[in-house]
Amino acid sequence: MTATPDIDAFTRAYWDAAAEGRLLIRRCRACARPHHYPREFCPHCWSEDVVWEPATGRATLYTWSVVHRNDLPPFDARVPYVAAVVDLAEGPRMMTEVVDVPEDALRVDMELEVAFRAGVDGVAVPVFTAPPS
């Protein structure tokens, strides 16, 4: 099992933007609804007329779990970590990780912003953290 994302011709734009510190989502031009994770079709109306667009990087915390044990690399070196689901400002939900926020400070609906961490093989991975006060 690998933690490296599959980067192909379709997902390259997403990972290239992440390497530049930008988060992209997909938007359907037929029904105008955004979605994440990136797909080649709209999960709402099934149109294939979907485009990349920049996300603001703002989100709110929907739910989370603090992982204290994970024997799979590279996660084993990072425990404990916060696996989370966030609601992006644009609407879609995204599975991610919350970083640099104390466990006792986590709250449903808390404001977060995107950050990027170097993942396996140097691929930039979007994570979320509390915005500066």
C-alpha positions as CSV (number, residue, x, y, z in Angstrom):
1,M,0.0,0.0,0.0
2,T,1.3,3.5,-0.9
3,A,0.4,6.9,0.5
4,T,1.6,8.5,-2.7
5,P,-1.3,9.9,-4.8
6,D,-1.8,8.6,-8.3
7,I,-0.8,11.6,-10.5
8,D,-2.1,11.2,-14.0
9,A,-3.0,13.5,-16.9
10,F,-6.3,14.3,-15.3
11,T,-5.1,15.0,-11.7
12,R,-1.8,16.7,-12.7
13,A,-3.4,20.2,-12.6
14,Y,-4.6,19.6,-9.0
15,W,-1.2,18.4,-7.8
16,D,0.7,21.1,-9.7
17,A,-1.5,23.7,-8.1
18,A,-0.9,22.2,-4.6
19,A,2.9,22.4,-5.3
20,E,2.3,26.1,-5.8
21,G,0.3,26.5,-2.6
22,R,-3.1,26.6,-4.3
23,L,-6.1,24.4,-3.8
24,L,-8.3,23.6,-6.8
25,I,-11.8,22.2,-6.9
26,R,-14.0,21.2,-9.9
27,R,-17.1,23.0,-10.9
28,C,-19.8,21.8,-13.3
29,R,-20.7,24.2,-16.1
30,A,-24.0,22.5,-16.7
31,C,-25.4,22.7,-13.1
32,A,-22.9,25.2,-11.6
33,R,-22.3,23.0,-8.6
34,P,-18.7,22.5,-7.2
35,H,-17.4,19.2,-6.1
36,H,-14.4,17.6,-4.5
37,Y,-12.6,15.1,-4.9
38,P,-11.7,15.8,-8.5
39,R,-13.6,13.8,-11.0
40,E,-14.0,13.9,-14.8
41,F,-17.8,14.3,-14.5
42,C,-20.2,16.0,-12.2
43,P,-21.5,13.8,-9.4
44,H,-24.7,15.9,-9.2
45,C,-25.9,15.9,-12.8
46,W,-23.4,13.6,-14.5
47,S,-22.3,16.2,-17.0
48,E,-18.7,15.9,-18.3
49,D,-18.6,19.7,-18.7
50,V,-16.5,20.3,-15.6
51,V,-13.6,22.7,-15.1
52,W,-10.9,23.4,-12.5
53,E,-11.3,26.5,-10.4
54,P,-9.3,28.0,-7.5
55,A,-10.8,27.5,-4.0
56,T,-10.4,30.2,-1.4
57,G,-8.7,27.8,1.0
58,R,-11.2,28.6,3.7
59,A,-13.1,25.8,5.5
60,T,-14.9,24.9,8.6
61,L,-14.3,21.7,10.6
62,Y,-17.2,19.2,10.2
63,T,-15.8,16.3,12.1
64,W,-12.5,14.8,13.2
65,S,-10.8,11.9,14.9
66,V,-7.4,11.8,16.6
67,V,-5.5,8.9,15.4
68,H,-3.1,7.5,18.0
69,R,-2.0,4.3,16.2
70,N,-1.3,3.7,12.6
71,D,1.3,1.3,11.6
72,L,1.4,2.2,7.9
73,P,4.1,4.5,6.6
74,P,4.2,7.5,6.5
75,F,1.5,7.8,9.1
76,D,3.3,5.8,11.7
77,A,5.9,8.5,12.1
78,R,3.2,11.2,12.6
79,V,0.9,9.8,15.3
80,P,-1.0,11.3,16.9
81,Y,-2.6,13.2,14.1
82,V,-6.0,14.6,13.4
83,A,-7.9,13.0,10.5
84,A,-10.8,15.3,9.6
85,V,-13.6,16.2,7.2
86,V,-13.9,19.9,6.4
87,D,-16.6,21.9,4.6
88,L,-14.9,24.1,2.0
89,A,-16.2,27.6,1.7
90,E,-17.3,26.8,-1.8
91,G,-19.6,23.9,-0.5
92,P,-17.9,20.6,-1.0
93,R,-16.7,18.4,1.9
94,M,-13.1,17.3,1.9
95,M,-11.2,14.6,3.8
96,T,-8.0,16.0,5.1
97,E,-5.8,16.4,8.2
98,V,-5.8,19.3,10.7
99,V,-2.3,20.4,11.8
100,D,-0.9,22.7,14.4
101,V,-4.1,22.9,16.4
102,P,-4.2,21.5,19.9
103,E,-6.6,18.6,20.3
104,D,-8.6,20.4,23.0
105,A,-9.0,23.4,20.8
106,L,-10.9,21.5,18.0
107,R,-14.5,22.5,17.7
108,V,-17.2,21.7,15.1
109,D,-17.6,24.7,12.7
110,M,-14.2,26.2,13.7
111,E,-12.7,28.2,10.9
112,L,-9.7,26.7,9.2
113,E,-7.5,27.6,6.2
114,V,-5.5,25.4,3.8
115,A,-1.8,24.8,4.2
116,F,0.4,22.4,2.3
117,R,2.8,19.8,3.6
118,A,5.4,17.9,1.7
119,G,4.1,14.4,1.5
120,V,5.6,11.2,0.2
121,D,8.0,11.7,-2.7
122,G,7.8,15.5,-2.1
123,V,4.2,15.8,-3.3
124,A,2.5,18.8,-1.7
125,V,-0.6,17.6,0.2
126,P,-3.3,20.0,1.3
127,V,-4.0,20.0,5.1
128,F,-5.8,22.6,7.2
129,T,-4.9,24.7,10.2
130,A,-6.4,27.6,12.3
131,P,-6.0,31.0,10.6
132,P,-3.7,33.5,12.3
133,S,-5.4,35.5,15.0
